């Protein structure tokens, strides 16, 4: 075992024993269970036209050029640091100083065929990154999705031949995997809770888990404090893909055992579910019980639901729990549609208000949706097609129309961080938000919604969903929408935007650029215009940080 988790009560011991038996059964042989072959989902249209058109090739090259400019700007100003500051040209460490941009963006370089840049990155990863030490506490969630996911993905991309054997020095594959194993071992104490649920932080020096430190939250006095450490569903449920692949590659089953136990209390939820498949948070990691009543597919909950269907896709022929993951995702998707989706009141046409995802907290509907929630459209399209539920595919497409509107309705052509709307259905009582000023009221009258946070942080979720929509339906319009988004964002020079309702650039730039700009946003944009056999959805599952994991059929 990589982590020891003493139980605190007889009930916890019984629950832990039952889940442990299930996990041991699941991973004892790591062999096929004889399930039928996974259905293929990438559309005939995109497969029949695997070679991109001339226009698509030009657009793909534009995105490659942007990636190269981003890479060399970072190499010149911030090499070895986590982030480059694109306005000032400075640098900063936000992810433990292991070169987050280098590691996180490496798989994008592979899919784009940027071999010179990949050689520089892999050389740094293998020879300079020290995952055994950190000056600050380590966030297991961010470390898993940005670092561990990239390392196992790079190994897969080498093993599958996507990276030609002549590109990297001999021994690179094993050296990258060794780094992944080192990091996986250092993260193991984060699973050392009585329930196996993830601690908020881990100390790499003492090799002990730690609660979320108050200094990370400037307003920590206003932050809810609980008797025991508590995490949200996304933290508990976003470890499976990365650790599944680390166990497969290393042949050490402890990684996936820990990750499976970490989300087992959500998958096999012992708490009552008013809405089937929807779990509540935050969750006490000592008792595996919710200490709040937040329900959502938005930030802090999102990637748990994302990983349910992706765990089924990745492990469908290897894991007897795969069908449970599939059914839990279907439950959650149906409940999202029934209880958490809301149509806006459109004054000009009440029957055609756009569809949004709301949040729920302690009996109150929060009529506000974050950019992070735009992932749901693509996830529903992917999952709906895999499980033969075209109604869920249609649900995802309608949410994607809303996401497109959020971009297309601003002066910059860029979608904001948060939007709100007035629910049309009377069942959504006491919505928490109303327009605050005349600009918001005017947009509400015109579009049925308004912007509550006008920033854009280079987030990928909209273009991520466009990638799934294009690859699965083959409808050309999604490529047009993606190109419009790229052109709009590119005007701002790869920096975050303070206010997407203002066209000016200079003072409107935020001096930040997180690693997901290269790892996700640029990758998904490129894949929309690349040959459709590059990173195909019948061969790869993408993690929440867009690192492709190979499907072994």
Secondary structure, 3 states (H helix, E strand, C coil): CCCCCCCCCHHHHHHHHHHHHHHHHHHCCCCCCCCCCCCCCCCHHHHHCCCCCHHHHHHHHHHHHHHHHHHHHHHHHHCCCCEEECCCCEEECCCCCCCHHHHHHHHHHHHHCCHHHHHHHHHHHHHCCCCCCCCCCECHHHHHHHHHHHHHHHHHHHHCCCCCCCCCCCCHHHHHHHHHHHHHHHHHHHHCCCCCCCCCEEECCCCEEECCCHHHCCCCCCCCCCCCCEECHHHHCCCHHHHHHHHHHHCCCHHHHHHHHHHHHHHCCCCCCCCCCCCCEEEECCCCEEEEEEECCCCCCHHHHHHHHHHHHHHCCCCCCHHHHHHHHHHHHHHHHHHHEEEECCCCCHHHCCEEECEEECCEEECEEEHHHHHHHHHHHHHHHHCCCHHHHHHHHHHHHHHHHHHHCCCCCCCCCEEEECECCCCCCCCCCCCCCHHHHHHHHHHCEEEEECCECCCCHHHHHHHHHHHHHCCCHHHHHHHHHHHHHHCCCCCEECCCCCCCCHHHEECCCCCHHHHHHHHHHHHHHCCCCCCCCCCEEECCCCCEEECCC
